[in-house]
Amino acid sequence: MTRKRVTIDGVELELARPLESDDRWIGQREVLGQLLAAWTCIDEADRPLNPRLLGLPGVGKTTLASAAARAAGLDLYVMQGTMDTRPEDLVVVPVLDREDSSRLRYAASPLVTAMIRGAACVLDEGNRMSEKSWASLAPLLDHRRYVESQVAGLRIEAHPDFRFVTTMNRDASTFEIPEFIHSRLMPQIVLDFPDEHEERVILKAHVPQADEDVLQYVLDFLRVAHDADLRYTARDGINVARYALKTLQTSGEGGPEPKDAVQAAIRLAVDPSDLDLCLID
């Protein structure tokens, strides 16, 4: 598929493709409303806020952003933040032309593509990025709403419909966000574990083949994990259920009972130090 291109100040940029996802946001309507409120402009002089979504890996931060983009009628682009993300990775990257390897072309990042097209962008795991990378986004995240590409020699203005959100994991393998950026990423929206009813709906949506016994055993595992303040989320529950079902399917007649299959999946999914707490009675 040929990617779309735009020309800005005589420089041609190849645009990224939007994320295509049909994941539904289940439950926790309050946080969806908080994100949409942050993106709302109340008059022509107002600007959207740039919220950050904080929560454990697997609680659905990117799914929430996708649902908010759909509700706002916007395409969604996702940019992954890592320890190795460079400022130019966030903006424009020179690459060799596919048809003429002696010629350079410029590829817009998913973030810049969203800016140009008036779409929404999720900067995923933003607190894994360095201060230098964040500094390149400072003008975008305040009233100026632009980025500069040193590589292409461009200043790129954000479309009025552009919306930004970053997700941040609550774990130890992250950087502290610099204060001058921290104040630009407001409000902070915290995602917690869904309640048991919501987790049941999530599991049924992602593992529709699972019968009630398997679902209940997985829900019991998640409740025990949440009560013990362990890191396991609905995403872990989905994978436990899927593996248990595969075990039951491949074992044939005389194979394990559903509870035993779920127990075996839990043993392979959790940290050994957590097993005593996670195994269901």
FIVORO-959187 format. One record per residue (C-alpha): residue number from 1; residue in three letters; x, y, z. Coordinates in pm, whole numbers, plus 50000, padded with zeros to 5 digits. Example, Ala and Ser with C-alpha at 12.3 -4.5 7.8 and 13.67 -1.06 7.14 Angstrom:
! residues 2
+-----+------+-------+-------+-------+
: pos : code :    c1 :    c2 :    c3 :
+-----+------+-------+-------+-------+
:   1 :  ALA : 51230 : 49550 : 50780 :
:   2 :  SER : 51367 : 49894 : 50714 :
+-----+------+-------+-------+-------+
//
This chain:
! residues 281
+-----+------+-------+-------+-------+
: pos : code :    c1 :    c2 :    c3 :
+-----+------+-------+-------+-------+
:   1 :  MET : 50000 : 50000 : 50000 :
:   2 :  THR : 50139 : 50341 : 49898 :
:   3 :  ARG : 50168 : 50582 : 50186 :
:   4 :  LYS : 50028 : 50931 : 50160 :
:   5 :  ARG : 50267 : 51221 : 50122 :
:   6 :  VAL : 50242 : 51593 : 50192 :
:   7 :  THR : 50471 : 51882 : 50107 :
:   8 :  ILE : 50559 : 52146 : 50367 :
:   9 :  ASP : 50781 : 52440 : 50269 :
:  10 :  GLY : 50901 : 52246 : 49967 :
:  11 :  VAL : 50991 : 51932 : 50165 :
:  12 :  GLU : 50795 : 51615 : 50092 :
:  13 :  LEU : 50703 : 51404 : 50393 :
:  14 :  GLU : 50579 : 51048 : 50382 :
:  15 :  LEU : 50304 : 51001 : 50639 :
:  16 :  ALA : 50259 : 50711 : 50880 :
:  17 :  ARG : 49950 : 50493 : 50885 :
:  18 :  PRO : 49686 : 50521 : 51159 :
:  19 :  LEU : 49619 : 50241 : 51404 :
:  20 :  GLU : 49325 : 50025 : 51306 :
:  21 :  SER : 49169 : 49874 : 51616 :
:  22 :  ASP : 48821 : 49758 : 51711 :
:  23 :  ASP : 48901 : 49711 : 52081 :
:  24 :  ARG : 48613 : 49831 : 52297 :
:  25 :  TRP : 48655 : 50024 : 52619 :
:  26 :  ILE : 48469 : 49829 : 52885 :
:  27 :  GLY : 48371 : 49988 : 53214 :
:  28 :  GLN : 48546 : 50276 : 53393 :
:  29 :  ARG : 48340 : 50535 : 53207 :
:  30 :  GLU : 48469 : 50807 : 53437 :
:  31 :  VAL : 48824 : 50793 : 53300 :
:  32 :  LEU : 48695 : 50801 : 52941 :
:  33 :  GLY : 48499 : 51115 : 53028 :
:  34 :  GLN : 48808 : 51267 : 53192 :
:  35 :  LEU : 49018 : 51212 : 52879 :
:  36 :  LEU : 48751 : 51354 : 52648 :
:  37 :  ALA : 48711 : 51657 : 52877 :
:  38 :  ALA : 49086 : 51721 : 52862 :
:  39 :  TRP : 49069 : 51720 : 52482 :
:  40 :  THR : 48771 : 51958 : 52467 :
:  41 :  CYS : 48806 : 52321 : 52354 :
:  42 :  ILE : 48541 : 52546 : 52507 :
:  43 :  ASP : 48588 : 52837 : 52265 :
:  44 :  GLU : 48803 : 52944 : 51969 :
:  45 :  ALA : 49079 : 53078 : 52194 :
:  46 :  ASP : 49099 : 52760 : 52401 :
:  47 :  ARG : 49346 : 52478 : 52340 :
:  48 :  PRO : 49321 : 52108 : 52427 :
:  49 :  LEU : 49514 : 51977 : 52724 :
:  50 :  ASN : 49781 : 51707 : 52696 :
:  51 :  PRO : 49688 : 51448 : 52960 :
:  52 :  ARG : 49892 : 51158 : 53085 :
:  53 :  LEU : 49740 : 50818 : 53160 :
:  54 :  LEU : 49903 : 50647 : 53457 :
:  55 :  GLY : 49861 : 50281 : 53548 :
:  56 :  LEU : 50015 : 49937 : 53555 :
:  57 :  PRO : 50100 : 49767 : 53223 :
:  58 :  GLY : 49793 : 49591 : 53092 :
:  59 :  VAL : 49515 : 49798 : 53253 :
:  60 :  GLY : 49409 : 49933 : 52912 :
:  61 :  LYS : 49568 : 50277 : 52878 :
:  62 :  THR : 49613 : 50255 : 52500 :
:  63 :  THR : 49268 : 50099 : 52460 :
:  64 :  LEU : 49122 : 50394 : 52652 :
:  65 :  ALA : 49298 : 50641 : 52421 :
:  66 :  SER : 49170 : 50451 : 52117 :
:  67 :  ALA : 48814 : 50466 : 52250 :
:  68 :  ALA : 48847 : 50839 : 52316 :
:  69 :  ALA : 48976 : 50899 : 51962 :
:  70 :  ARG : 48679 : 50710 : 51817 :
:  71 :  ALA : 48438 : 50905 : 52036 :
:  72 :  ALA : 48596 : 51230 : 51912 :
:  73 :  GLY : 48582 : 51115 : 51548 :
:  74 :  LEU : 48960 : 51113 : 51511 :
:  75 :  ASP : 49206 : 50868 : 51360 :
:  76 :  LEU : 49459 : 50735 : 51611 :
:  77 :  TYR : 49836 : 50712 : 51579 :
:  78 :  VAL : 50059 : 50539 : 51833 :
:  79 :  MET : 50424 : 50630 : 51895 :
:  80 :  GLN : 50622 : 50397 : 52119 :
:  81 :  GLY : 50856 : 50563 : 52367 :
:  82 :  THR : 51176 : 50379 : 52464 :
:  83 :  MET : 51505 : 50455 : 52635 :
:  84 :  ASP : 51660 : 50479 : 52286 :
:  85 :  THR : 51403 : 50720 : 52138 :
:  86 :  ARG : 51586 : 51017 : 51987 :
:  87 :  PRO : 51440 : 51363 : 51927 :
:  88 :  GLU : 51446 : 51307 : 51551 :
:  89 :  ASP : 51257 : 50977 : 51594 :
:  90 :  LEU : 50969 : 51177 : 51736 :
:  91 :  VAL : 50957 : 51417 : 51442 :
:  92 :  VAL : 51105 : 51337 : 51099 :
:  93 :  VAL : 51347 : 51061 : 51004 :
:  94 :  PRO : 51551 : 51045 : 50679 :
:  95 :  VAL : 51529 : 50707 : 50505 :
:  96 :  LEU : 51654 : 50567 : 50177 :
:  97 :  ASP : 51407 : 50584 : 49892 :
:  98 :  ARG : 51270 : 50241 : 49805 :
:  99 :  GLU : 51295 : 50304 : 49431 :
: 100 :  ASP : 51625 : 50496 : 49426 :
: 101 :  SER : 51868 : 50394 : 49702 :
: 102 :  SER : 52091 : 50694 : 49624 :
: 103 :  ARG : 51812 : 50934 : 49725 :
: 104 :  LEU : 51690 : 51025 : 50071 :
: 105 :  ARG : 51328 : 51084 : 50156 :
: 106 :  TYR : 51171 : 51205 : 50478 :
: 107 :  ALA : 50929 : 50999 : 50686 :
: 108 :  ALA : 50703 : 51174 : 50935 :
: 109 :  SER : 50667 : 50999 : 51269 :
: 110 :  PRO : 50321 : 50883 : 51382 :
: 111 :  LEU : 50318 : 51187 : 51613 :
: 112 :  VAL : 50391 : 51435 : 51335 :
: 113 :  THR : 50149 : 51257 : 51101 :
: 114 :  ALA : 49874 : 51305 : 51360 :
: 115 :  MET : 49972 : 51673 : 51391 :
: 116 :  ILE : 49947 : 51723 : 51016 :
: 117 :  ARG : 49623 : 51527 : 50968 :
: 118 :  GLY : 49440 : 51659 : 51273 :
: 119 :  ALA : 49427 : 51320 : 51444 :
: 120 :  ALA : 49495 : 51185 : 51793 :
: 121 :  CYS : 49835 : 51053 : 51901 :
: 122 :  VAL : 49926 : 50829 : 52192 :
: 123 :  LEU : 50288 : 50851 : 52302 :
: 124 :  ASP : 50304 : 50510 : 52465 :
: 125 :  GLU : 50522 : 50462 : 52775 :
: 126 :  GLY : 50640 : 50820 : 52766 :
: 127 :  ASN : 50829 : 50791 : 53093 :
: 128 :  ARG : 51078 : 50558 : 52927 :
: 129 :  MET : 51211 : 50852 : 52720 :
: 130 :  SER : 51506 : 51073 : 52807 :
: 131 :  GLU : 51488 : 51442 : 52896 :
: 132 :  LYS : 51648 : 51534 : 52563 :
: 133 :  SER : 51370 : 51362 : 52369 :
: 134 :  TRP : 51102 : 51526 : 52580 :
: 135 :  ALA : 51264 : 51867 : 52526 :
: 136 :  SER : 51202 : 51837 : 52152 :
: 137 :  LEU : 50827 : 51823 : 52227 :
: 138 :  ALA : 50815 : 52122 : 52462 :
: 139 :  PRO : 50682 : 52368 : 52197 :
: 140 :  LEU : 50415 : 52119 : 52092 :
: 141 :  LEU : 50284 : 52078 : 52445 :
: 142 :  ASP : 50228 : 52446 : 52522 :
: 143 :  HIS : 50050 : 52732 : 52345 :
: 144 :  ARG : 50290 : 52719 : 52047 :
: 145 :  ARG : 50179 : 52374 : 51924 :
: 146 :  TYR : 50459 : 52306 : 51680 :
: 147 :  VAL : 50771 : 52091 : 51647 :
: 148 :  GLU : 51092 : 52159 : 51463 :
: 149 :  SER : 51283 : 51908 : 51254 :
: 150 :  GLN : 51654 : 51979 : 51245 :
: 151 :  VAL : 51696 : 51694 : 50996 :
: 152 :  ALA : 51454 : 51835 : 50738 :
: 153 :  GLY : 51487 : 52202 : 50834 :
: 154 :  LEU : 51114 : 52237 : 50901 :
: 155 :  ARG : 50878 : 52384 : 51155 :
: 156 :  ILE : 50559 : 52181 : 51157 :
: 157 :  GLU : 50243 : 52333 : 51304 :
: 158 :  ALA : 49976 : 52118 : 51465 :
: 159 :  HIS : 49631 : 52107 : 51305 :
: 160 :  PRO : 49362 : 52253 : 51536 :
: 161 :  ASP : 49204 : 51908 : 51570 :
: 162 :  PHE : 49529 : 51742 : 51684 :
: 163 :  ARG : 49501 : 51574 : 52023 :
: 164 :  PHE : 49781 : 51427 : 52234 :
: 165 :  VAL : 49799 : 51187 : 52526 :
: 166 :  THR : 50088 : 50996 : 52677 :
: 167 :  THR : 50070 : 50674 : 52875 :
: 168 :  MET : 50300 : 50603 : 53167 :
: 169 :  ASN : 50354 : 50276 : 53349 :
: 170 :  ARG : 50379 : 50261 : 53725 :
: 171 :  ASP : 50695 : 50054 : 53754 :
: 172 :  ALA : 51062 : 50098 : 53837 :
: 173 :  SER : 51204 : 50077 : 53484 :
: 174 :  THR : 51124 : 50437 : 53393 :
: 175 :  PHE : 51274 : 50788 : 53398 :
: 176 :  GLU : 51150 : 51081 : 53599 :
: 177 :  ILE : 50968 : 51324 : 53370 :
: 178 :  PRO : 51151 : 51661 : 53365 :
: 179 :  GLU : 50962 : 51930 : 53555 :
: 180 :  PHE : 50925 : 52160 : 53252 :
: 181 :  ILE : 50748 : 51874 : 53073 :
: 182 :  HIS : 50559 : 51747 : 53376 :
: 183 :  SER : 50368 : 52074 : 53399 :
: 184 :  ARG : 50267 : 52044 : 53034 :
: 185 :  LEU : 50117 : 51695 : 53078 :
: 186 :  MET : 49798 : 51771 : 53260 :
: 187 :  PRO : 49571 : 51636 : 53389 :
: 188 :  GLN : 49697 : 51306 : 53528 :
: 189 :  ILE : 49433 : 51036 : 53476 :
: 190 :  VAL : 49486 : 50722 : 53684 :
: 191 :  LEU : 49363 : 50384 : 53563 :
: 192 :  ASP : 49310 : 50119 : 53826 :
: 193 :  PHE : 49200 : 49758 : 53801 :
: 194 :  PRO : 48843 : 49711 : 53674 :
: 195 :  ASP : 48589 : 49560 : 53912 :
: 196 :  GLU : 48502 : 49190 : 53884 :
: 197 :  HIS : 48198 : 49245 : 53661 :
: 198 :  GLU : 48400 : 49458 : 53421 :
: 199 :  GLU : 48683 : 49204 : 53414 :
: 200 :  ARG : 48433 : 48930 : 53333 :
: 201 :  VAL : 48303 : 49133 : 53038 :
: 202 :  ILE : 48661 : 49200 : 52922 :
: 203 :  LEU : 48750 : 48830 : 52940 :
: 204 :  LYS : 48434 : 48726 : 52754 :
: 205 :  ALA : 48503 : 48983 : 52483 :
: 206 :  HIS : 48861 : 48862 : 52428 :
: 207 :  VAL : 48815 : 48490 : 52496 :
: 208 :  PRO : 48458 : 48415 : 52382 :
: 209 :  GLN : 48535 : 48041 : 52360 :
: 210 :  ALA : 48587 : 48013 : 52737 :
: 211 :  ASP : 48310 : 47846 : 52936 :
: 212 :  GLU : 48191 : 47978 : 53272 :
: 213 :  ASP : 48419 : 47748 : 53473 :
: 214 :  VAL : 48735 : 47874 : 53304 :
: 215 :  LEU : 48620 : 48236 : 53327 :
: 216 :  GLN : 48544 : 48206 : 53698 :
: 217 :  TYR : 48877 : 48040 : 53779 :
: 218 :  VAL : 49062 : 48317 : 53593 :
: 219 :  LEU : 48855 : 48583 : 53769 :
: 220 :  ASP : 48939 : 48421 : 54103 :
: 221 :  PHE : 49308 : 48442 : 54014 :
: 222 :  LEU : 49277 : 48811 : 53924 :
: 223 :  ARG : 49083 : 48893 : 54244 :
: 224 :  VAL : 49351 : 48725 : 54458 :
: 225 :  ALA : 49626 : 48907 : 54267 :
: 226 :  HIS : 49453 : 49245 : 54305 :
: 227 :  ASP : 49390 : 49191 : 54677 :
: 228 :  ALA : 49761 : 49111 : 54722 :
: 229 :  ASP : 49853 : 49428 : 54527 :
: 230 :  LEU : 50035 : 49227 : 54260 :
: 231 :  ARG : 50088 : 49357 : 53909 :
: 232 :  TYR : 49870 : 49108 : 53719 :
: 233 :  THR : 49595 : 49264 : 53508 :
: 234 :  ALA : 49310 : 49163 : 53279 :
: 235 :  ARG : 49566 : 49123 : 53000 :
: 236 :  ASP : 49738 : 48853 : 53207 :
: 237 :  GLY : 49399 : 48698 : 53274 :
: 238 :  ILE : 49324 : 48686 : 52902 :
: 239 :  ASN : 49652 : 48507 : 52833 :
: 240 :  VAL : 49596 : 48263 : 53121 :
: 241 :  ALA : 49250 : 48181 : 52985 :
: 242 :  ARG : 49378 : 48140 : 52629 :
: 243 :  TYR : 49657 : 47905 : 52735 :
: 244 :  ALA : 49422 : 47702 : 52953 :
: 245 :  LEU : 49183 : 47662 : 52660 :
: 246 :  LYS : 49465 : 47553 : 52432 :
: 247 :  THR : 49573 : 47296 : 52692 :
: 248 :  LEU : 49219 : 47160 : 52718 :
: 249 :  GLN : 49185 : 47149 : 52338 :
: 250 :  THR : 49510 : 46962 : 52276 :
: 251 :  SER : 49486 : 46721 : 52571 :
: 252 :  GLY : 49186 : 46537 : 52435 :
: 253 :  GLU : 48983 : 46284 : 52634 :
: 254 :  GLY : 49119 : 46219 : 52982 :
: 255 :  GLY : 49297 : 46554 : 52993 :
: 256 :  PRO : 49298 : 46800 : 53283 :
: 257 :  GLU : 48990 : 46953 : 53437 :
: 258 :  PRO : 48932 : 47324 : 53363 :
: 259 :  LYS : 49056 : 47426 : 53708 :
: 260 :  ASP : 49376 : 47223 : 53666 :
: 261 :  ALA : 49434 : 47375 : 53320 :
: 262 :  VAL : 49395 : 47726 : 53463 :
: 263 :  GLN : 49628 : 47639 : 53753 :
: 264 :  ALA : 49890 : 47514 : 53506 :
: 265 :  ALA : 49857 : 47834 : 53301 :
: 266 :  ILE : 49897 : 48048 : 53615 :
: 267 :  ARG : 50218 : 47860 : 53705 :
: 268 :  LEU : 50360 : 47954 : 53364 :
: 269 :  ALA : 50236 : 48314 : 53374 :
: 270 :  VAL : 50332 : 48454 : 53713 :
: 271 :  ASP : 50658 : 48515 : 53891 :
: 272 :  PRO : 50755 : 48209 : 54100 :
: 273 :  SER : 50765 : 48425 : 54413 :
: 274 :  ASP : 50395 : 48506 : 54358 :
: 275 :  LEU : 50273 : 48151 : 54309 :
: 276 :  ASP : 50163 : 48086 : 54666 :
: 277 :  LEU : 49942 : 48393 : 54649 :
: 278 :  CYS : 49808 : 48343 : 54297 :
: 279 :  LEU : 49714 : 47975 : 54283 :
: 280 :  ILE : 49339 : 47938 : 54329 :
: 281 :  ASP : 49195 : 47709 : 54595 :
+-----+------+-------+-------+-------+
//
